[in-house]
Amino acid sequence: MSFDVGRMYNLLPAIYRIRDAEQGEPLKALLALISDEAVVLEENLEQLYDDQFVETCAPWTLSYIGDLIGLEGLPGVAGAKGLTLRGEVANTIGYRRRKGTPAMLELLARDVTGWPARAAEFFLLLASTQHMNHLRPENKSFVDVRDATRLEWLGTAFERLVGETDLPHNVDVRRVVRRRGRYNIPNVGLFLWRLRAYSLTRSPAFSVKPAEGTRFTFNPLGLDTALFNRPETEADIAHLAEPLNVPAPITRRMLHRVDDGFRHLENYYGESRSILVERFDAAASQEPTAIPSEDVIVCDLSDVKQFGNVIGWAHTPPAGKVALDPVLGRVAFAEKQDSSVVVSFHYGFSANIGGGEYDRVDSIDTKLAPVRRIANVLSPSPTTVQTELDALGVDGGVVEITDAGRYEETEMAGVKQQLQIATRRRLELRAGDKRRPTLALTKPVEIIGGGESAAVTLNGLLIGGAGLRVGNGLQRFSLRHCTIIPDPAASAQKSPGVIIDAANIEVEIEDCIILGGLRVGVDSRVRIRNSIIDALSDTGIAYSAPGGTAGAGGTLRIENSTVIGKVHATVIELASNTIFLAALAADDDPSVWPGPVLAKQRQEGCVRFSYLPAGSRVPRRYRCQPAADEDAARVRPLLASSRYNNAAYCQLSVRCPVEIREGADDESEMGAFHDLYQPQREAHLRARLNEYLRFGLEAGIFYST
């Protein structure tokens, strides 16, 4: 029953309602207050019922349900961020019934950590003499060096697969717990995939040479990007994960393989799969046509160079065929394409930052109006972002892009390059929820305001080709879930990603990736959270004042972020759980850069639980690394990759010192991926493994990505 005011009011006798109407309905106003409280009570009663079941209960009740089945050691609610407690509590009884089996250990790892997992019994991979009563015909004690497709899995989680020959090893007596040894009788390995597969749906492919019209990249900015598998859900609880069930990079041999007439390309290519290439028929409607899998061939499309210049790709497909390279994310046609080519694919990354087709509803301002929407990929009458911005007029509002299109804003790069914001008005340029469009620019976008209360927000965009320049007339400028790449082809960024020229602007940067660094006026304030600021080298300038003087930039407050490059701020108000990966170049002027991280006013502010390179001059420190000068050579962040288009970009390596990997204020890792709580996930899994392993077995945890 719903206790709304209309229902309750209609339950009154008609005479009372008539008298109430004659007196201005004071009784109805009273019932409105009562109905509000009744609704709260009704919702609470419904939640109390839901709390009886692990599938629907509130998170705070999981510990109490765990107590009922004797489950101990669950992290508290405050420390449970990033940990999937619900699945662990729900499946505990099932774990106990199948204690020690590989499928159970795999399910446990997946439920506890939230990462896809694969369990491997290493004793089955030992090259040993076999008993006649327990023959293992798949274990031949030697490796076929001609089978390159099978050898791709050597040293991975899939050295033993159903229907395949094993990849055997000699015994290794080192302990598996420390990740040093693997192949021994008591050893079990749990392989985890930390990277996620993010989708990009119907994104216009980037033409390498538009005049030629045959070579394209999946990445909308023309970068080489490894394509990832879209994981398939395992239907059987006793099933061990296979390559199709994990978010792993797709190799050429995986797509090219043919078994008994079946092309493995069918597992990865097609509708609702990992990869799909479509093209528009110039004479047909706006709906693109998918290229059939029988027309797709797998090739190595690496660059061919002559005298240091790229003159083409390694292979050209035959007539009527389309060549696909999943390692580089490239596609080539035999004939020139007169119409657009759109691609749907998956790429790898660690977390929901920098924009993508993930849930961003919490960052979207639903109260701001009016909203003008753009979707050019399938639109018969495409428009530009600048046109929609101009249509908002002086009242401000929202321009929302609802597809993954590529918007080459020639007007934004020319005379009409300014986003005009009227006094006491707000403007938001954003991607729709679970969308990631691309703004392809040739010159920086000038953003200016018209009054003290003006504010601009950019949300969910990939901006390439040029950066942003924020001028006068703004009170607040916000970047959320954006990636800014001024020059996608540059190996050393020469132009900054964001320039704040004006004074007294509040700048908020959350969940962003900004290549080229920031240049901020001395009177402005910048707040950065869960972001990556990358100057593309540790000797580049990640944060300073505008201009070429490398003076002190505005006040900086930064939390849970990774900064690659030198920093010079007027005041570092707070730096918490942050990695400053910076170094002085050989030609740096000591009078300008006496240290790699500088604060002009060191009497104000604090740096806590962060990594600072030697020679930094910052406010008072608290529990920062390295803790002593003699530790500087050992305690240094090690990144799995420092290249933006690499899936493991800015992810901490497993060889990174524990002082960095567990050096945050809550014992999580420092840097942009702090909120993933990866050390807590691993520690919780190790604690659970001790409970569910059979006697005499040891388990090792290995990160596949």
Secondary structure, DSSP 8 states (H G I E B T S, - for coil): ----HHHHHHTS-HHHHHHHHHTTSHHHHHHHHHHHHHHHHHHHHHHHHHTTSTTTS-GGGHHHHHHHTT------GGG-TT--HHHHHHHHHHHHHTTT-HHHHHHHHHHHHSS-EEEEEGGGGB-----TTS--TT--SS--TT-HHHHTTTTSTTSS-TTS----B----S-TTTTS---STTEEEEEE--SEEEEEEEEE-EESSTTT--EEESSTTS-----B--------TT----GGGS--B--HHHHH-EETTEETHHHHBSTTSSBEEEE--TTS-SS-EE--GGGEEE----EEEETTEEEEES----TT-EEEETTTTEEEESS--SS-EEEEEEEEESSS-S--SS--GGGS-SS---EEEE--TT-SS---HHHHHHHHGGG-EEEEE-S--EEE-TTTTSTT-EEE--TT-EEEEEE-TT---EEE-SS-EEEE-SSTT-EEEEES-EEESS-EEE-SS-SEEEEES-EEES-TT-SS--S-SEEE-SSS-EEEEES-EEET-EEE-TT-EEEEES-EEE-SSTTSEEEE-SSSS---BSEEEEES-EEESEEEES-EEEEES-EEE----TT--TTT-SSSEEES-TTS-EEES-B--TT-B-S-EES-BSSSGGGTTTS---BSB--TTSTTBT-B-TTS-HHHHT-STTSS-SSTTGGG-HHHHHHHHHHHHHHHS-TT-EEEEEE--
